[in-house]
Amino acid sequence: MSEWGEVTGSAKKALCGVAGYVRRGITSAGSERDDLLLHGKTVVAAMGAWMLARHFLPVAVATFAPFTAMVTLQATVYRSLRDCAQYLVAMTAGAALAATLAAAIGIHGWTFGLLTLIALAIGRFRPLGRHGTQVAVVGFFAFSSGHGRIDYIGHLVASVAIGAVCGLSAHLALAPARHTRHRQEAVAALYSQIHEGVGRLAEASAAQTADHDHDHDHDQVRRLRGEWRTLASEADRIRQAVDTERENSRLNPRRSVDGTGEALPRAHTALDVAQRCLGHLRSISRSLDYAMDSGELAAVPASFRLAYAPLLRTAATAMQQVGQAARTDTSLLNEVLERASTELDRAQHVALTAQGTSAAASALQGTLLTDAGRLMEELRHGRRTLAPAD
């Protein structure tokens, strides 16, 4: 009874997830709506292709029409045209190979083996992409069901053409939506989270007075280490969405918003900067975590900690300038980076001139300054890279 309850509970949970997915797709624009529209267009195109093929062509080849319609309908117009072309080439090669072998050698077991061998070799041709296996599949049908006859192959080609036309017609009639602004907003939101996290990191690194809650600061740094990993994964997900949107902008008949040609490359560059900066922030957080755990941070002079925290905050301000949805104000970013460079020099000077610093504390200061210097270099590189995009 308990096992049955677990099964029904899992089924209800899955149904609720599907219902929520459909509801989000209906009520708001986004990936859910895009998926629902793609599924709907696929159903309509496959149904239309099957009905036309059944009406005009022999039943033996009718299945190829809806299958081709499904192959043709991909997430973007560019990918649909590319996959359709690859499938048509693979289908033509498989049918031609079957007809040639059947006419020249005849229908035999060893001929079928030769067909398979040659079809697999042709299918490895890189321009065919993931449709290389279709050379063998179509060759099998043309060889076994059609015995290599030209009339069967002609009907097969016609069925595939019907499917391709139905699929592309459905795609062009209701082209995929453009989400350039959403992708920009996702990148800006990622940078906002990084900015907020760096602010908490600066606070935890500086607030080490005698009456301060050290355990709270330590927990803060440990949480940030997990948040940096989460944000790195989020950056990977956003990158995939940006890459898809860049592909979606190719050959899409829908009009794009102004500045789309600059926005997506800029978002891609900003993600590169964010991911590299997250690597340095993880290193800083790791050093602070170990130092707090061992008590070494308490041995670092307060003057250094009070000089290091503003450096992190200014770096966070520069990052927000890099990741904002609007164009980066280069002059303002230069001012912020100049201020950060001055603060880095000040922190280095404090570390060099502090009296009575232990060897462990000096090593910790050097590690923190090295990571901060690398963080600054990534931001300068981002400024140089974003200049052409803006």
C-alpha positions in Angstrom: 0.0 0.0 0.0 2.9 2.3 0.9 4.6 1.6 -2.5 1.3 2.3 -4.3 1.0 5.6 -2.4 4.5 6.6 -3.4 3.7 5.8 -7.1 0.5 7.9 -7.0 2.2 10.7 -5.1 5.0 10.8 -7.8 2.4 10.7 -10.5 0.5 13.6 -8.9 3.7 15.6 -8.5 4.6 15.0 -12.2 1.1 16.1 -13.3 1.3 19.2 -11.2 4.6 20.0 -12.7 3.3 19.6 -16.2 0.2 21.7 -15.3 2.4 24.5 -13.9 4.6 24.3 -17.0 1.6 24.7 -19.3 0.2 27.5 -17.2 3.4 29.5 -17.3 3.6 29.0 -21.0 0.1 30.3 -21.5 0.3 33.3 -19.1 3.8 34.6 -19.7 6.4 34.8 -22.5 9.5 32.8 -22.1 11.0 29.4 -22.8 7.8 27.5 -21.7 5.7 29.4 -24.2 8.3 28.8 -26.9 8.3 25.0 -26.2 4.5 24.9 -26.2 4.3 26.7 -29.5 7.0 24.5 -31.0 5.1 21.3 -29.9 1.8 22.7 -31.3 3.4 23.6 -34.7 5.0 20.1 -34.8 1.6 18.4 -34.2 0.0 20.5 -36.9 2.8 20.1 -39.4 3.1 16.3 -38.8 -0.6 15.8 -39.1 -0.8 17.9 -42.3 2.2 16.1 -43.9 0.8 12.7 -43.0 -2.7 13.5 -44.5 -1.1 14.9 -47.7 1.2 11.9 -48.1 -1.6 9.4 -47.5 -3.7 11.2 -50.1 -1.1 11.5 -52.9 1.4 8.8 -52.3 1.5 5.0 -51.5 1.0 4.1 -47.8 4.5 2.5 -47.7 6.2 5.9 -47.8 3.6 8.1 -46.0 5.4 7.8 -42.7 8.4 9.7 -44.0 6.4 12.9 -44.4 5.5 13.5 -40.7 8.9 12.3 -39.6 10.6 14.9 -41.9 8.2 17.5 -40.5 9.4 16.7 -37.0 13.0 16.8 -38.0 12.5 20.2 -39.7 10.8 21.9 -36.8 13.6 22.9 -34.4 13.9 25.6 -31.8 15.2 28.2 -34.3 14.6 28.9 -38.0 18.3 28.6 -38.7 18.6 25.2 -37.0 15.4 24.1 -38.8 16.8 24.9 -42.2 20.2 23.4 -41.4 18.7 20.2 -40.1 16.3 20.0 -43.0 19.1 20.4 -45.5 21.2 17.8 -43.7 18.3 15.3 -43.6 17.5 15.8 -47.3 21.1 15.2 -48.3 21.3 12.1 -46.1 18.0 10.8 -47.5 19.1 11.4 -51.1 22.4 9.7 -50.5 20.8 6.6 -48.9 18.1 6.3 -51.6 20.7 6.7 -54.4 23.0 4.2 -52.8 20.2 1.6 -52.5 19.1 2.1 -56.1 22.6 1.8 -57.4 23.4 -1.4 -55.6 20.1 -3.0 -56.4 20.4 -2.2 -60.1 24.1 -3.1 -60.4 24.3 -6.1 -58.2 20.8 -7.2 -57.2 19.0 -7.9 -54.0 21.2 -10.3 -51.9 22.2 -10.7 -48.3 25.8 -9.7 -48.9 24.5 -6.7 -51.0 22.6 -5.6 -47.9 25.8 -5.9 -45.9 27.7 -3.8 -48.4 24.9 -1.2 -48.4 25.2 -1.0 -44.6 28.9 -0.6 -44.7 28.9 2.1 -47.3 26.0 3.9 -45.7 27.7 4.0 -42.3 30.9 5.4 -44.0 28.9 8.1 -45.8 27.0 8.9 -42.5 30.3 9.9 -40.9 30.7 12.8 -43.3 30.8 15.8 -41.0 28.4 18.1 -42.9 25.6 15.6 -42.4 25.7 16.4 -38.6 23.5 14.2 -36.4 21.5 13.0 -39.4 24.3 10.9 -40.8 22.6 7.7 -39.6 19.7 8.5 -41.8 21.8 7.5 -44.8 21.6 3.9 -43.6 18.0 4.1 -42.4 16.6 5.4 -45.7 18.9 3.0 -47.6 17.3 0.1 -45.7 13.8 1.2 -46.6 14.6 1.8 -50.2 16.5 -1.5 -50.5 14.1 -3.8 -48.5 10.7 -2.3 -49.1 11.3 -0.7 -52.5 13.9 -3.2 -53.9 15.7 -0.2 -55.3 13.0 0.6 -57.8 13.0 4.1 -59.1 9.2 4.6 -58.7 9.5 3.8 -54.9 12.4 6.1 -54.5 10.5 8.8 -56.3 7.6 8.4 -53.9 10.0 8.4 -51.0 11.5 11.7 -52.1 8.1 13.2 -52.6 7.0 12.1 -49.1 10.1 13.7 -47.6 9.6 16.9 -49.6 6.0 17.1 -48.3 7.2 16.8 -44.8 9.9 19.5 -45.3 7.4 21.9 -46.8 4.9 21.4 -44.1 7.5 21.8 -41.3 9.1 24.9 -42.8 5.7 26.5 -43.6 4.6 26.0 -40.0 7.9 27.6 -38.7 7.7 30.6 -41.0 4.0 31.2 -40.4 4.7 31.6 -36.7 8.4 32.2 -36.3 10.0 31.8 -32.9 9.8 34.9 -30.7 12.9 37.0 -30.1 14.1 37.3 -26.5 17.0 39.7 -26.7 15.8 41.9 -23.9 15.2 39.0 -21.6 18.7 37.7 -22.2 20.1 41.2 -21.4 18.0 41.3 -18.2 19.3 37.9 -17.2 22.9 38.9 -17.5 22.2 42.2 -15.5 20.4 40.2 -12.8 23.4 37.9 -12.5 25.8 40.8 -12.1 23.4 42.3 -9.5 23.7 39.1 -7.4 27.5 39.2 -7.7 27.5 42.8 -6.7 25.4 42.0 -3.6 27.6 39.0 -2.7 30.9 41.0 -3.0 29.4 43.7 -0.7 28.7 41.0 1.9 32.2 39.6 1.4 33.8 43.0 2.0 31.7 43.4 5.1 32.8 40.1 6.5 36.5 40.7 5.7 36.6 44.1 7.4 34.3 43.6 10.4 36.7 41.8 12.8 36.6 44.0 15.8 36.6 42.5 19.3 32.9 43.0 19.9 31.8 41.7 16.5 30.1 38.4 15.9 32.9 36.4 14.3 30.8 33.3 13.8 28.3 35.3 11.8 31.0 36.5 9.5 32.4 33.0 9.1 29.0 31.7 8.2 28.6 34.5 5.7 31.8 33.6 3.9 30.9 29.9 3.8 27.5 30.7 2.4 29.1 32.9 -0.2 31.4 30.1 -1.3 28.3 28.0 -2.1 26.6 31.0 -3.8 29.6 31.6 -6.1 29.3 28.0 -7.3 25.5 28.5 -7.9 26.1 31.7 -9.8 28.7 30.0 -11.9 26.2 27.4 -12.9 23.6 30.1 -13.5 26.1 31.9 -15.8 26.5 28.7 -17.8 22.7 28.4 -18.2 22.4 32.0 -19.3 25.3 31.5 -21.8 23.4 28.7 -23.4 20.3 30.9 -23.6 22.3 33.7 -25.2 23.9 31.4 -27.7 20.5 30.1 -28.6 19.1 33.6 -29.0 22.1 34.5 -31.2 21.2 31.6 -33.4 17.5 32.6 -33.2 18.4 36.0 -34.7 19.7 34.3 -37.9 17.1 34.1 -40.7 14.3 34.9 -38.3 11.5 36.8 -40.2 10.4 38.5 -37.0 11.6 42.1 -36.6 14.3 42.6 -33.9 14.5 45.4 -31.4 17.0 48.2 -32.0 20.5 47.3 -31.0 20.1 43.5 -31.1 23.2 43.1 -33.2 25.2 44.7 -30.4 23.3 43.4 -27.4 23.9 39.7 -27.8 27.7 39.9 -28.4 27.9 42.3 -25.5 25.9 39.9 -23.2 28.2 37.1 -24.3 31.3 39.1 -23.4 29.9 40.2 -20.1 29.2 36.5 -19.2 32.9 35.7 -20.0 34.0 38.5 -17.6 31.5 37.3 -14.9 32.7 33.7 -15.0 36.3 34.7 -14.7 35.6 37.1 -11.9 33.6 34.5 -10.1 36.7 32.3 -10.2 38.7 35.0 -8.4 35.9 35.7 -5.9 35.8 32.0 -5.1 39.5 32.1 -4.4 39.2 35.1 -2.1 36.3 33.5 -0.3 38.2 30.3 0.2 41.3 32.1 1.6 39.1 34.1 4.0 37.2 31.0 5.0 40.4 29.1 5.9 41.8 32.2 7.6 38.7 32.6 9.8 38.7 28.9 10.6 42.3 28.9 11.7 42.2 32.4 13.4 44.8 33.8 11.0 42.5 36.7 9.9 42.5 38.1 13.4 46.4 38.4 13.1 46.1 40.5 10.0 46.4 44.2 10.8 43.1 46.1 11.0 44.5 48.8 8.7 44.9 46.2 5.9 41.4 44.8 6.4 39.9 48.3 6.4 41.8 49.0 3.1 40.9 45.7 1.5 37.1 46.0 2.0 36.7 49.3 -0.1 38.8 47.7 -2.8 36.2 44.8 -3.1 33.3 47.3 -3.0 34.8 49.4 -5.8 35.5 46.3 -7.9 31.8 45.2 -7.4 30.8 48.7 -8.7 32.9 48.2 -11.7 31.4 44.8 -12.3 27.9 46.2 -12.2 28.9 48.8 -14.9 30.2 45.9 -17.1 27.0 43.8 -16.6 24.3 46.3 -16.9 21.7 45.9 -19.7 22.4 49.4 -21.1 25.5 50.3 -22.9 28.5 50.7 -20.6 29.5 54.3 -19.8 33.2 53.9 -20.7 34.2 57.1 -19.0 32.4 56.2 -15.8 33.9 52.7 -15.8 37.3 54.1 -16.3 36.8 56.4 -13.3 35.7 53.4 -11.1 38.7 51.3 -12.3 41.1 54.1 -11.5 39.7 54.4 -8.0 40.0 50.6 -7.6 43.6 50.8 -8.8 44.3 53.5 -6.2 42.7 51.4 -3.5 44.7 48.3 -4.5 47.9 50.4 -4.3 46.9 51.6 -0.9 46.2 48.1 0.4 49.6 46.9 -1.0 51.3 49.8 0.7 49.6 49.0 4.0 50.6 45.3 3.7 54.3 46.3 3.1 54.6 48.9 5.9 52.6 47.1 8.7 54.8 46.4 11.7 54.9 43.2 13.6 53.0 41.1 11.1 53.4 37.4 11.3 54.6 35.3 8.4 51.2 33.6 8.1 49.4 36.9 8.1 51.8 38.3 5.5 51.2 35.3 3.3 47.4 35.7 3.7 47.7 39.4 2.7 49.7 38.5 -0.3 47.2 35.9 -1.4 44.3 38.3 -1.0 46.1 41.0 -2.9 47.0 38.6 -5.7 43.4 37.6 -6.2 42.2 41.2 -6.1 44.8 42.1 -8.7 43.6 39.4 -11.0 40.0 40.5 -10.4 41.0 44.0 -11.5 42.8 42.7 -14.5 39.7 40.8 -15.6 37.6 44.0 -15.3 40.2 46.0 -17.4 40.1 43.2 -20.0 36.3 43.4 -20.0 36.4 47.1 -20.5 38.7 46.7 -23.5 36.6 43.9 -24.9 33.3 45.7 -24.4 34.4 48.8 -26.1 33.9 47.4 -29.7 30.6 46.0 -28.8 29.3 49.3 -27.4 
